[in-house]
Amino acid sequence: MGWFIASKLVIPVAVGGVYSSFFYQLPKNFWGSFTTAGLLFVTVALAGFLSIAPLEDFKGEWPLVLRQRQDAYYRSSSYVMEKILQELPYGLMGAIGFAVITYFAIELKMTPYGFFFYTFASFVVNMVATAIAFSAASNIHIDFLPQALCTVWNTLNVLVAGFFLPKCQIPKWWSWLYWISYQQWTWSALMINQFGSESGKDMTMGDTQCEASFDSGAKCSDGIGNLLNRLPMLFRSIGFDNSTNQCDAMNSFTLNMFNLGPGNKTHENQWLCLLYASLSLPLFLVLFYIGVWRSTRNTYKS
């Protein structure tokens, strides 16, 4: 139980502290926006890989499950429901702890709406990743194979999430995975939340503070960084954008760079993207149930 609690609460908080030390107070210029996109991407990918650690706890209790099923203590559906309900408070507390540490230290969009959505999306991706891990462990009872399978699946989700490879560059034989990837939809939702207008305007970033992120004193503002900082304003000057300041222009530029936000029919609304991500949860819960039922039915009958 101690390892289980540590993996669900302590590790996310500790990782959040490490994140904050690296990404403390990111600027709003090009490199800051690109780094923020990467941070949001890693936040999603992290949930998938952290869900693998508690599988040792699951494997440890499996012999007890078999004995209890043999004695007809409960049905497979009852066990699946109990495991998921057990995960809910830990998943929520882990998401809140991670969000509180990272959101304000990194200075993501400072609106109540933005913070709530960031926390809720972290919770959703945690629960989906946990359901995937349980579905693998309940169906495969060979040492290390569930962990290996989850690692491969999460790696594939990382590759098609849209950060390393844009959608147009994903090979046709992998394009189906892009559309069903829970990590892709969650990252898209977080990107729209951070750089879009639906979650409100960051009131801590007025014109004066905004310009400070782009002047000669900002990090990575020399060389190619200075040129990239000017691109959004160039697009605005020729009519491609109607942003009010450089930060708003950079936000629109960042979304357009990843083909997200207004104008993209499938990736325009952050809540819709998060809904698509959450649709993986019932699917893997069914697979979890099938694994428990299939693995214990002979024991139950005997």
C-alpha positions in Angstrom: 0.0 0.0 0.0 2.9 2.4 0.8 4.4 1.9 -2.7 0.9 2.4 -4.3 0.4 5.7 -2.5 3.9 6.9 -3.3 3.5 6.1 -7.0 0.1 7.9 -7.1 0.9 11.0 -5.0 4.5 11.5 -4.2 5.9 10.8 -7.7 3.7 13.3 -9.6 4.4 16.0 -7.0 8.1 15.3 -7.1 8.2 15.3 -10.9 6.2 18.5 -10.8 8.8 20.1 -8.6 11.6 19.1 -11.1 9.5 20.5 -13.9 9.1 23.8 -12.1 12.8 24.1 -11.5 13.6 23.7 -15.2 10.7 25.7 -16.7 10.3 28.4 -14.1 8.7 31.6 -15.4 8.8 30.8 -19.2 8.7 33.9 -21.4 6.0 34.5 -23.9 8.3 34.8 -26.9 8.9 32.1 -29.6 11.2 29.9 -27.6 9.1 30.2 -24.5 5.9 29.3 -26.4 7.6 26.4 -28.1 9.0 25.2 -24.7 5.5 25.5 -23.2 4.1 23.3 -26.0 6.8 20.7 -25.2 6.1 20.9 -21.5 2.4 20.3 -22.1 3.3 17.4 -24.3 5.6 15.8 -21.7 2.8 16.3 -19.1 0.5 14.1 -21.1 3.2 11.5 -22.0 4.3 11.3 -18.3 0.8 10.1 -17.2 1.1 7.1 -19.6 4.5 6.0 -18.3 3.8 6.7 -14.6 0.8 4.3 -14.8 3.1 1.4 -15.4 4.7 1.5 -11.9 1.6 0.5 -10.0 1.3 -2.7 -12.0 3.6 -4.4 -9.5 0.9 -3.7 -6.9 -1.7 -5.2 -9.2 0.3 -8.3 -9.8 0.9 -8.8 -6.1 -2.8 -8.9 -5.4 -3.8 -11.1 -8.3 -3.4 -14.4 -6.4 -5.8 -13.1 -3.8 -8.3 -12.1 -6.5 -8.2 -15.7 -7.9 -8.9 -17.2 -4.5 -11.7 -14.8 -3.8 -13.2 -15.4 -7.2 -13.0 -19.1 -6.5 -15.0 -18.6 -3.3 -17.5 -16.5 -5.2 -16.9 -13.3 -3.1 -17.7 -11.0 -6.0 -18.3 -10.7 -9.7 -15.7 -9.6 -12.2 -17.6 -6.3 -12.7 -17.5 -5.6 -9.0 -13.7 -6.0 -8.9 -13.3 -3.7 -11.9 -15.6 -1.1 -10.4 -13.7 -1.3 -7.0 -10.3 -0.8 -8.7 -11.4 2.2 -10.7 -13.2 3.8 -7.7 -10.1 3.2 -5.7 -8.0 5.0 -8.3 -10.3 8.1 -8.5 -9.2 10.0 -5.4 -5.5 9.2 -5.9 -5.7 10.2 -9.6 -7.5 13.5 -8.6 -5.0 14.3 -5.8 -2.0 13.5 -8.0 -3.4 15.8 -10.7 -4.1 18.6 -8.2 -0.7 18.3 -6.6 1.1 18.3 -10.0 -1.0 21.2 -11.3 -0.6 23.4 -8.3 3.2 23.1 -8.4 3.7 23.4 -12.1 1.0 25.8 -13.2 2.0 28.8 -11.1 5.8 28.3 -11.1 5.9 28.0 -14.9 3.3 30.8 -15.2 0.9 29.2 -17.6 -2.2 31.1 -18.5 -3.2 32.9 -15.3 -7.0 32.5 -15.4 -9.2 30.3 -13.1 -10.7 28.7 -16.2 -7.2 27.8 -17.5 -6.0 26.3 -14.3 -9.2 24.3 -13.8 -9.0 22.8 -17.3 -5.3 22.0 -16.9 -6.0 20.2 -13.7 -9.1 18.4 -15.0 -7.2 17.3 -18.2 -4.4 15.9 -16.1 -6.9 13.9 -14.1 -8.6 12.6 -17.2 -5.3 11.5 -18.8 -4.3 9.8 -15.5 -7.4 7.8 -15.4 -7.2 6.7 -19.0 -3.6 5.7 -18.6 -4.5 3.7 -15.5 -7.3 1.9 -17.3 -4.9 1.0 -20.1 -2.4 -0.5 -17.6 -5.1 -2.5 -15.8 -6.5 -3.8 -19.1 -3.0 -5.1 -20.1 -2.3 -6.6 -16.7 -5.6 -8.4 -16.4 -5.3 -10.0 -19.9 -1.5 -10.9 -19.8 0.0 -12.8 -16.9 3.6 -13.2 -18.1 6.3 -11.4 -16.1 7.2 -8.0 -17.5 5.0 -8.4 -20.6 2.2 -6.0 -19.5 4.8 -3.4 -18.6 6.5 -3.9 -22.0 3.2 -3.7 -23.8 2.2 -0.5 -22.0 5.6 1.1 -22.7 5.2 0.3 -26.4 1.6 1.6 -26.5 2.5 4.8 -24.8 5.6 5.3 -27.1 3.3 4.9 -30.1 0.9 7.5 -28.6 3.9 9.9 -28.1 5.0 9.6 -31.7 1.5 10.4 -33.1 0.6 13.1 -30.6 1.4 15.9 -33.0 4.4 17.4 -31.3 7.3 15.4 -32.8 5.5 14.8 -36.1 2.7 17.0 -37.4 -0.4 15.2 -38.6 0.5 15.7 -42.2 3.9 14.0 -41.7 2.5 10.9 -40.0 2.7 7.9 -42.4 -0.6 6.7 -43.7 -0.3 3.3 -42.1 -0.1 5.1 -38.7 -2.7 7.8 -39.3 -5.5 5.7 -37.6 -3.5 5.8 -34.4 -3.5 9.6 -34.5 -7.3 9.8 -34.4 -7.7 7.3 -31.5 -4.7 8.5 -29.4 -5.8 9.7 -26.0 -2.5 11.5 -25.6 -2.9 13.4 -28.9 -6.4 14.6 -28.0 -5.3 15.6 -24.4 -2.3 17.5 -25.6 -4.4 19.3 -28.2 -6.9 20.3 -25.5 -4.1 21.6 -23.3 -2.6 23.5 -26.2 -5.9 25.2 -27.0 -6.4 26.0 -23.3 -3.0 27.6 -23.0 -2.8 29.5 -26.3 -6.4 29.9 -27.3 -9.0 32.5 -26.2 -11.6 30.1 -24.8 -10.0 30.0 -21.4 -9.8 33.8 -21.2 -7.1 36.4 -21.4 -4.1 36.2 -19.2 -4.5 39.4 -17.1 -0.9 39.2 -15.8 0.4 39.7 -19.3 -0.4 43.3 -20.4 1.3 45.1 -23.2 4.2 46.2 -21.0 4.9 42.7 -19.6 4.4 41.2 -23.0 6.9 43.4 -24.7 9.5 42.5 -22.0 9.4 38.9 -23.2 10.5 40.0 -26.7 13.1 42.7 -26.1 16.9 42.3 -26.1 17.0 41.3 -22.5 14.9 38.2 -22.9 16.5 34.8 -23.0 17.1 33.3 -26.5 16.3 36.7 -28.1 19.5 36.9 -30.1 20.3 35.3 -33.4 17.5 33.1 -34.8 15.4 33.7 -31.7 15.1 37.4 -32.6 14.0 36.5 -36.1 11.4 34.0 -34.9 10.0 36.5 -32.4 9.2 38.8 -35.3 7.3 36.3 -37.4 3.9 36.6 -35.7 4.0 40.4 -36.0 4.9 40.1 -39.7 1.9 37.9 -40.2 -0.3 40.4 -38.4 1.0 43.3 -40.5 0.0 41.5 -43.8 -3.5 40.7 -42.5 -3.2 37.1 -41.4 -3.9 37.9 -37.7 -5.8 40.5 -35.8 -4.0 40.1 -32.4 -3.7 43.2 -30.2 -0.1 42.6 -29.0 2.9 40.4 -29.6 1.9 37.8 -27.0 -1.5 37.3 -28.6 0.1 37.1 -32.0 2.6 34.5 -30.7 -0.3 32.5 -29.2 -2.1 32.4 -32.5 1.2 31.6 -34.3 1.9 28.7 -31.9 -1.5 27.1 -32.5 -1.3 27.5 -36.2 2.2 26.0 -36.2 0.6 22.8 -34.8 -2.6 23.1 -36.8 -4.7 23.6 -33.8 -7.4 26.2 -32.7 -9.7 28.3 -34.8 -10.1 27.1 -38.4 -9.4 23.5 -37.6 -12.7 21.7 -37.6 -11.5 18.7 -35.5 -9.2 20.5 -33.1 -10.9 23.8 -32.5 -12.6 23.3 -29.1 -10.6 22.2 -26.1 -13.6 20.5 -24.4 -14.4 18.5 -27.5 -10.8 17.4 -27.7 -10.8 16.3 -24.1 -14.1 14.4 -24.7 -12.5 12.5 -27.5 -9.6 11.6 -25.2 -11.9 10.4 -22.5 -13.7 8.0 -24.9 -10.7 5.7 -24.5 -11.7 5.2 -20.8 -14.8 3.0 -21.3 -13.1 1.0 -24.0 -10.2 0.0 -21.8 -12.5 -0.6 -18.8 -14.3 -3.2 -21.0 -11.0 -4.8 -21.8 -10.1 -4.7 -18.1 -13.4 -6.5 -17.3 -12.8 -9.1 -20.1 -9.4 -9.8 -18.8 -10.6 -10.4 -15.2 -13.6 -12.5 -16.4 -11.6 -14.6 -18.8 -8.7 -15.2 -16.4 -10.9 -16.1 -13.4 -13.9 -17.9 -14.9 -12.3 -21.4 -14.8 -11.3 -20.8 -11.2 -14.7 -19.5 -10.4 -16.4 -22.5 -12.0 -14.2 -25.0 -10.2 
